[in-house]
Amino acid sequence: MYSLLKRINLINKKVMKKSISYILPAMMIAVSVFNSSCKKDIQERNQEYPALAPTNIDLNADTWTPILTASSTFTIATPDAVTTPNYLADLNEIKSYQHNLTSEQKDIIKYWSAGSVLRWNEILRELVAKHNLPPYQNDDGSYPFPSAANPLAYPLFPFSNPPYAARAYAYVSAAQYDALVQAWKFKKQFGRPAPYKTDATIQALVPKSELPAYPSEDAVVAGVTAKMMELLFPGDLDYIRQRAAEEKLYRIMAGANTRSDMDAGESLGRQVADVFLTRARGDKAGAAIGKPEDWKALEVNTAAAGNTPWISLELPKRPPMLPLFTKVTPFLFPTETVVALRPAPPFGTNTPEFKKESDEVLAMSKDHSREHERIVAFWADGVGTVTPPGHWNNIAADEFVKHNFSEVRWARNLALLNMAEMDAAIVCWDAKYFYFNPRPTQMVMNIKTLTGIPNFPSYTSGHSNFSGAAATVLGYIIPEKAKAFMDMANEAAMSRLYGAIHYRSDCEVGLQTGIKVGQYAVNKGKADGAGTGN
Amino acid sequence: MLALGCVVFSQTVNAQTETDALMIPKNYFCAAGIYTHNSWDHYWEGTFKRENLNLGTISSNVYAVGGNYGLSNRVNVLFMIPYIKTNASAGTLRGQSGVQDISLAVKWLAVKQEVGRGLLSLHAIVSGVIPVGNYQADFLPLSLGMQTKSIALRGLVNYQVGRFFVAGAGQYVRKDNITIDRDSYYTTEMHYTNQVAMPNATNFLFSTGYRSLKFNAEATLTKVNTIGGFDITKNNMPFPSNNMDATLAGGVFKYMFQSIAGLELTAGGNYVLKGRNVGQNLSVFGGVYYVFSLKKNKSDK
């Protein structure tokens, strides 16, 4: 041993002087390997969406049935004739932008040209993900609640959990759809062409369209959405306004609309939003959190019926998520239908079927299959994400982009999807709080989960309801992919069993209930005059 | 071998050989087996320090094997591969277990000369990490690692007077993008991809101590800094591309048996004094090294 140590010591004492001549070349080789070894550029899917060039401009969309505004009256100013000084000034504004577009302005054009409904749907998803965070507890172990009156105080308003998000997506999509149907009426009434048609020196930096330009469909979407956000995301209005202003500039720079097209569209959008905001303020979602006596009653009533009540598995115990969301007014059917769609009761906690299902969850908990982990993670859509309804909006958007729908059809399709998601949330929450039954981990202590346990009762699975409804609607819109969407929905539903946070029956029954809700949206779509558009 | 570069929300794997100024001679091989235990019950969300009753104490047991081969007296090649098992003491989240990443390093004694009363040495170390296990990176704080390939350059200066030394090291780690199981995620904005851009990192080490033929004792101060990345928002989950920073104090001891040639025992630990988007980890380790010649060497008899 001594000889070894001495040898090491000897090396450590050898004096080398020529080493500096090795260092520089070696370092340079190392640095070049270094810089080329790790890739950093990422192309995200939504950056690659092409400019929207509708295969069918849906000129007859003024005849489609809107959601809320069939009998509403809206006004916009009669446009100036294309020979007036005001209009010529508008054209000159476009020319002045086009004379010297910066690369940043070209990027803005490229971004927004993918479509207004699409980009605002993405912006909404982003806000949902940003706000999908349960409040941190107070020092005494109680929890604070966000306040719409003071949205930037902690906890930030809103906590965009899945029901909140489903409702936000539904209102925004439905309002966008109605606003575009109304816009189409004025477009046909006034028939004012796009700037690139009235002045040959103006370039069309987006695909040309035969659709009349006044009011601008982009401005209508921006106007209606920005106004809806005053209710839904009141702490982010600076961001919303900035995006709306950017889109307005985009249409002008692209030669697709004049400033007066944009102003008229924005005004119309805000008027339509008022109709939806009135509905939203009266739809009972504001009271969905409930009160301590409501939470207590759920527990007492469930125990009185001889069943084991759900308890929060969070520490400190958190009040159940939005127990009165079940009372929110649905879009697709009357409130009575919510009760009619309520599934049969779950297996009682002392039945052999329950035991069998619990054992299966425990087995899943012990299954370390990487594929299960992947499926659970892919569909988890938990805190800090777009939520399951948002995930189905991701899926819809990626698919719709391939079909070159007109803006109004984009809005109509997303409205059908998102009304189904919101109503699926209502129906699912009804079952959850009617039966108020425990999660597997509440009953079987040694179950470990592959994802976080949502803070509400087990039966039925929210993911399954959302996915069944979404796949049904998307399968109606894109019939050739109906099976693929339903396969995805099945996987999403089963992910909750694989994750050991739901019993099999939660998932299977939830999926079936979601499909029923989705069918209401399909029936509405079949009757709205839009047809399939293919 | 693997240094402290992967401290933080994934699991710390300890070994000192990459970060110290010791070399083994040509044709010698050092086989190492090291056990590390990590645990923490407080962590920082951004700069907000908190506990989480739904996680309790996050701990991991790391069983690593490694080796160091003397390619020449001035160039050593090192590798290490750990098996890790993670656990949360409260809540329901399932721990992970499996093989993490292999780390490889080439350590080059570039300069060695007498300066004043002591001996100054300069080492350059190029190292790389390649994920081996198919573990899930996006499951912090229970994931085994970050599933990121990385390459790192380290410079190490050591000055020894008699049996006492001081050393300083700086490292730059360049990390590859990772692929997660989700196809969209939110950082400070939405991303529609399953690729995550991992921020690069630097790592600075200061150490001082005593080295003899029988016994080494060393105190270390380490600063791990992620360049870029984002803070965990309040009550959110951690994410692989968070801005993870930590300042750690630690100690390393090594005992070299006189009776059994080449056998060494090592033990030590590290504690996170201050951090950002990391757990306040206490890491303790113990290991066995066995150094032997791969060639018959008559002078060793």
Interface residues (C-beta under 8 A of the other chain):
Chain A: M1 Y2 S3 L4 L5 R7 I8 N9 I11 N12 K13 K14 V15 M16 K17 S19 I20 Y22 I23 A26 M27 A30 V31 V33 F34 N35 S37 C38 K39 K40 I42 Q43 E44 R45 N46 Q47 E122 R125 E126 A129 K130 L133 P134 P135 Y136 Y154 L313 E314 L315 P316 S365 H368 R370 E373 R374 A377 F378 A380 G382 V383 G384 T385 V386 H391 N394 T441 I447 K448 T449 L450 T451 G452 I453 A500
Chain B: L22 M23 I24 P25 Y28 R50 L53 N54 N73 R74 A90 G91 T92 L93 R94 G95 S97 W108 L109 A110 V111 K112 Q113 E114 L119 S121 A124 V126 G128 N134 Q136 D138 F139 K149 S150 I151 L153 R174 K175 D176 N177 I180 D181 R182 D183 S184 Y185 Y186 E189 M190 H191 Y192 T193 Q195 A197 L213 T233 K234 N235 N236 M237 M256 F257 Q258 S259 I260 A261 G262 V291 S293 S299 D300
